[in-house]
Amino acid sequence: MNDHPTLLWTARRRRLELGRRTLVMGVLNVTPDSFSDGGRFLDPARALEQARRMIAGGADLLDVGGESTRPGAAPVPGDEEIRRVLPVIEAIRAESDIPISVDTAKAAVAARALEAGADVINDVTALAADPAMPAVAARYGAGVILMHMQGTPRTMQADPRYADVVREVRDYLAGRIAALAAQGLAPETLAVDPGIGFGKTLEHNVALLHDLDTLAGLGRPVVVGLSRKSFLGRITGREAGERLAGGLGAAAWAIARGAHVIRAHDVKETCDMVRVVDMLRKESAT
């Protein structure tokens, strides 16, 4: 089992040391159409209640998203995305100092979220879709999660193809790290995400998880989102709401192969798994 090097991830005033233990990022979708919980937390009051549950369950970060990125999803106008996420971010920040990530590919949304108290930009396009996004991230000193995606949410699962998915994803993320550093982003603000399920077949997802340590070799924290995803359904035959066990198994494997942050809907259960795996990792390293 791989030993994790200690990495510093900075996000505005925060300095997160990763590697000693795995962090859990709670997923809070404030959308009407996300694949797993669309509509449940569209109301800001219900979203705040869910945030409180996630914090009580042990979440280290919360990831608030106002635009679905499920396969086939249509884009949402920026003003509507702001209308969805801003009240939730403001409400969480008013009563908690937990690090908050905004899941967006739009610079205007990211800027408003950061002004409201968010710390991290989680961008499925690796800051490539909106030319203004790198400047926003640099101006605020925000933490950034760079995710790999082939195509767009509307097209990504139509016919994804790779000659070597592990190498291509690694090279893409390495290229984005270098390009953003050249645009003034501090390398310690950057984390990477292989984008499981984003323009990948079952076989591609399995290959990426099997060789996840290749991404860990980039020297930046690795964020992995597996919770309730369709590839788990392909393996287990379960619907989205019944994929917890499969997702925990895949997440445990990802931690063993170098993941630093696990993005999850079921925070309490994921935190329990993380504590056990981290204890076993620590014991095996002694």
Protein Blocks (a to p, Z undefined) as FASTA:
>chain_A
ZZdddddddehjbccdehjaccdddddddbfkbfklgojlmpmklmmmmmmmmmmnopab
dcddfbdcbehiacddfklmmmmmmmmmmmmmmmocbdcddddfbfklmmmmmmnopabd
cdfklommpmklmmmmmmnopacdddddehjfklmmmogcdfblmlmmmmmmmmmmmmmm
mnopafklpccdehgoiapafklmmmmmmmmmmmmmnopacdddfehpaklmmmnopafk
lmmmmmmmmmmmmmmnopabdcdfblmlmmmmmmmmmmmmmmmmZZ
